[in-house]
């Protein structure tokens, strides 16, 4: 098993042999709890085929995960005691972890959803103390010490008391006691907040996760930029942007987050400095199917929702970045000397620190002007289509002065990426 680490410049994730690792996550919070093995196979094969590298899932799940059995009739704990896990339940988790590994997928495993230690809302009950959190964390990590796991503490909740922070830190200590630094750890909090708000200086926190939340045209890049500028430097990402087919702001079932919104979250975050990104779909996180209660107006069976177009378009950004120098990528809005606009029309830029390439995302296809003097030319210019991954050459240009660019089409759904690469001709 190839393990992961933080890159030498502290901005990205890498395999232990120093190859870049692109965290392209899908959100499957209820995967262990609600899908049987045949269904899990279908889901995981689909996600692997679409180029995802990480699946985010929860051991003690949100939707009455302690008391509603999994498809085989098993609950995770005996008498709600984290020190007494149910072997039958975790054998099913084992199967899914192993299946994911066979497909080249990491599991970003949340040991528990946050309502089990901070019942700010949700089902609960609160079952964790610092003492049993450490025992449970150590047990779970020992079980999966040789598996492709990224640990994610928290679970959509903030630590609001000293006890809450002690529980999280104790669970992290338990994990570290079992796996040392061989597996990465992060923290998933609630909407509009980052792990950095609570634990940035903790040594166990390897990289930051932001949950920017579920609003159309959310300016999520601002959140990533905030985390990117923190010291000490740690990789950062948006681990919960707006989900495809999610009612806007979790309220309006008639106005939902669409595919083009998901693309804007993706490119906005990456070009602001994120090391990777997570996609989500409202129907998939909860693995909704007819006969189950619909949470937040889920209206598509998960087995249909896996075919929504957004999930198939995420890997184009991964491919775009992995085919260029990876560890030297930096955000650079100063490259754009015209109006960068805002919201659903935002224009953002990233480039190689050596000036060998630049990428500019125009979220609504609006024109922009660049200062090319930061780049090393001559430059091969092309338009990259985020919907298809196709690239259309424009011309070879000199890396000097200012130049205006006009994307092929404009409109709310017509985002484009300009690619500028040092010519090899």
Secondary structure as UniProt FT lines:
FT   STRAND          4..6
FT   TURN            8..9
FT   STRAND          13..15
FT   TURN            16..17
FT   STRAND          20..21
FT   STRAND          24..27
FT   TURN            29..30
FT   HELIX           31..34
FT   HELIX           37..49
FT   TURN            50..51
FT   STRAND          54..60
FT   TURN            62..67
FT   TURN            71..72
FT   STRAND          77..78
FT   TURN            79..80
FT   STRAND          81..85
FT   HELIX           87..102
FT   TURN            103..104
FT   STRAND          106..112
FT   HELIX           114..116
FT   HELIX           130..143
FT   TURN            144..146
FT   STRAND          149..154
FT   HELIX           162..179
FT   TURN            180..181
FT   STRAND          185..188
FT   TURN            191..192
FT   STRAND          193..194
FT   HELIX           196..199
FT   TURN            200..201
FT   TURN            203..204
FT   STRAND          207..211
FT   TURN            216..217
FT   HELIX           220..228
FT   STRAND          235..238
FT   STRAND          247..248
FT   TURN            249..251
FT   STRAND          252..256
FT   HELIX           259..271
FT   TURN            272..273
FT   STRAND          276..279
FT   HELIX           282..285
FT   TURN            286..287
FT   TURN            290..291
FT   TURN            296..297
FT   HELIX           302..305
FT   TURN            306..307
FT   HELIX           309..322
FT   TURN            327..328
FT   STRAND          329..331
FT   HELIX           333..335
FT   HELIX           343..345
FT   STRAND          347..352
FT   TURN            353..354
FT   STRAND          357..362
FT   TURN            363..364
FT   STRAND          368..371
FT   HELIX           372..374
FT   STRAND          379..384
FT   TURN            386..388
FT   STRAND          391..397
FT   STRAND          402..405
FT   TURN            412..413
FT   STRAND          416..422
//
